[in-house]
Amino acid sequence: MERKKIIELIALYELEPDLKQIWVEGVTDKRVLQRYIFETEIEGVKVGSIDNVDVPKEIVEKYGLTSSNRNRNIALALELEAGINQKNRHAELMCVVDLDFDDYINGSILGKYIYYTDFTTFEMYLFDEEIITKFIQLMAPGFSRPTKELMDNLSQIGSALFSVKAANELLGWKMSLPDPLKLLSSDKNLVVEFDKDEFVDRALQASTRTNSKAELEQAIKECLDKQPEDPRKKMRGHDFIDLFHFTLKKTIRPKEAGKSSALIPGYLIMAAKLSNLSEYNLFRELNKKFAS
């Protein structure tokens, strides 16, 4: 499918003021929002992925950003704000992006059409005891540990991973980090352990920064000190999904459903009552903009 150009979107949104459009970073984000909109019976809102918009590299770099789906969505929002005649009535728009590391590093870029998730990523809206319990009942009945214990285990590892990744961003080192799944182990009760020290050492070795371990450890400590109590604000969504899959894959039935972590978000969404998300700020803003 041919990607839409920004100039075409500007013209469309000026000529069709009754349009309602949300742009997101990826597939899970789109599924969550579409399901929420369906459950809350909000009419006429289209949700699209930034992959379907042509946001040239030079446009992203114009705002001091590097190329990623998140940054392309931010750049799109800023270009729409600059290009649309704000004095005239135009389409209702939201460009929703992950909060990511913003609370730990430089803060968030602001714009009329930019909206941030309440937690680090969209997947973390699914880090919910009721949703996970229902998933286990439906998909992994052989898993016997309490959901709260499982979530605490995932949170402990996820926050450790997050602190290293946030420190890497804070230092601007752009280290290529090792696959954390290769440093996981689990006991007979499916309690997962993570070798954080080995993770750090491998990252430093791969980037020829072994002499900078003390500097990295200090940055990690700074990030850990900033971490709030809420696990959804100190764990990335992909890490949650990968850790969740690693823990449960042997108990998921049918076995085919447990073969890939890519399938997990869809199953969690099916187990969720997403209209409950209306308590969070992002969805209150969505309701304010579109529900009327």
N, C-alpha and C positions, 0 to 999 in steps of 0.2 A: 504494500500500500504506500502510495506517495505521501511523504510527510508534508504537513502544512507549514507554510512560511509565515513568519511573524507578521509581515506586512499584510498578508491576506487575512490573518486573524483580527488585526486592528480594524480593517475595513469591515469585516463581518460583524464585529461586536458593536461598531458604530451604526451600521445599517439595520441590525436586528436587535434592538434594545430589549426585547422580551426574552432573549436567550439566557439560559442559566448554565454555566460551565464551571467544572472543577478540573484542574490539572494536577496529577499526582506523579510520584516518582516511578512506581512499578506495579506489578500484578497484584500483590497482596493488598497494597494500599487501595487499589481500584476495587477489589472484591469487598473489602471491609466497607468502604463508602457506599458502594452499590447496594449491599445488603442492608446497611443502615437506612438508606433512603427508601428502600422497598418496605422495610418493617415500619417505618414512621410515616409512610404514605405521603412523602413529599413528591410533588409532581413536577415533571419537566426538566429535571436536572441531569445533564450529561456529565459523565466522568471519563476523562481521557488520560492516557499515559503520555508523559513527556517524550517517550520514544517516537510518538507520532507527530512531533513538532520538530522542524528544522531550526535548531538553535546553534548557529556556527560557533566554532571555537573562539573566534575573535570577539564575538559578542559576550561570551562568558568571561574572557580575559579582560574585557573592558571594565568589568566590575571587580577586578582583582581576584577572580576565582579560577580554580583549576577545573578541568572537565570531569563532570560526573552527572548522573541523573539529577541529583539534588541541586547542584549548582546550575544546571541548565534550566531547571524549573524556577529557581530564584531569578536568573537572568531573564527568563521569559516574563515573569511578573513585572520586573522593573522596566522592560522594554514596552510592555503593554501600558503601564502607567504613564510612561513618557510619550507614547504614540497616540493614545486615545484622547480625544478632546474631552477633558474632564468637565467642561461647562455644559455639555449636552448629555441627555439621557443615553445610556449605553447598557450593554449586557451586564448581568450580575456575574462576577468572576471571583474565583478563589484558586490560588496556586498553593497547594498544601505540601509542605516539606517536613522531613524529619528534623526534630530538635538536635539530634546527634550529639556532638561534643560542645555545643555552644555555651552551656552553663559552666564549662570547665576552661574554656580558652578565651575567645575574643567577643563573646556575645553574639546575638543574632542580627542579621541584616534586616532592616525594616522596610516595608513598602505597603502601599494601599491594598495590593492583592496577595501579599504573602501571609500565609497562616502556618503556624508550627504545630506539630503534634504535642500533646501534653507530656509525653514520655519520649525516650530517645528515638524510637521508631514506631511505625504502625503496628508491627507484630506484638509490641508490648501491651497493646490494648487487649490482647488475647491471653496475657499472663494473669489469669484470673482463676481463683480456686474453683468457682462454680463451673467455668468452661472446661478446665482441665479435668475435674472430677467426671464430668459427663463424657469427655473424650475417653477416659480410661474405662468407664463403664461400658461404652459402646465398642471401643476398638482394642482395648488391652485388658480384658477381664482377668488375665493371669497376674497382673501387677497388684501386689497386696499391700504395699506401703501406703500410709496416709498421704493424701495430696499435699498437705502442709509440709510434711517432711521432704517430699520430692521437690517442692518449690523452693524450700530453704536451701537444699543441696544445689539446685540449678543457680540460685541467686548468688551463693557463695562463689561458685566458679565463674559465673558470668560477670560479677563485679570485679574479680581479679583480672580477668581478660580485659575488661573495659578500662581498668586503671592503666594497663600497659599500653593499650591503643591510644588512650587519651594523652598519656605522657609522650608517645611518639608524635602525636599531633602538636602538643604543646612545645616540644623541642624543635619541631619542623624538620626532623631527620628523614622522614619518608622511608623508614626501614620496611623492607619486605618481611612480614612476620610469618613464622612457621605455622603449619596447620595444627591448631590446638587439639583436634580430634586424635592425632597421633600420640598425644601426651596424656590421654585419658585412660583410666582403668576403672573397673567396677568389681565389687565383691558379689557374693552369692545373693545378697539382698538388693542388688542393683543400686547400691550407694556408689556414686561416682567420685573419683578423686582426680585432681589435675596437678601436674608438676609445673607449677608456675616458674620456679627457679630455672628449670631446664628450658622452658619457653623463652625466658629472658636471655639466657645464655646463647641459645641458638639464633635468636634475632640479632644479637650483638656480633656473633661470629659471622653470620651471613652478610652483614653490612660492614664488616671489618672495623667494628667500633668496640672491641673487647676492652680497650683501655678507658672507655667512657662509661663503664658500668655504674660507678658511683653517681655520675650525673643523671643517668637514667633512673636509678633507684630513688634519687631525691625527687625527680619529677613524678614518679609513680606515687611516692608518699604524698606529694602535694595534691595529686588527683584523688587519692584515697581519702584524704582529709576533707575534701569538698563533697564527697559522696553523701547523699541524703539517705534517710532510712528506707524510702520507697525503692524496692528493687527495680521497678520499671524505669527509674531514672538513672540507673547505674549498670545497665546491661543492654547490649545491642540486640536487636530483634533476630538477626541471623544466628547469633550465638545462642540465644534462647532456643530457637528452633532446632539447631544442630545438637545441642546438649539434650534437649527433650527427646529427640529421635534416637540419639546414642543410648539413652537410658532405657527407652521403651521398645526398641526395634525388635527384640527377641520375643516380646509378649504381644505385639500388635497382630491382630487377626482380621482378615486373611493375611498371610505372610507377604503377599504381593504389595499390600498397602504399606508395609513397613520397610520396603526396599530403598526408598529414597526420602531424605528429609524434605525435598521439594514438595512432597504431597501433604506434609503435616499442616501448613497454614490453612489449606482448604478444608481439611477435616476439623480443625479447631473452629473455623468460621461456621461450619455446619452445626457444631455443638453449641454455638453461642446464641444468646438472645441479644443482638447488637443494638436494639432500641435502648438498652440500658446505658449505652455510651452517652446518652443525652446529658448525663451529669457532668461530663468533662467540658472544659472550656472550648476546645476545637469544635465540638458538636453543638454547643450552645451558639457559637458564632455561625455555624452552618444553618442552624434553625432560624436564627435571626435574619439571615440573608435570604433564605430560600423558602422557609415554611409558610410565610405570609403570602 
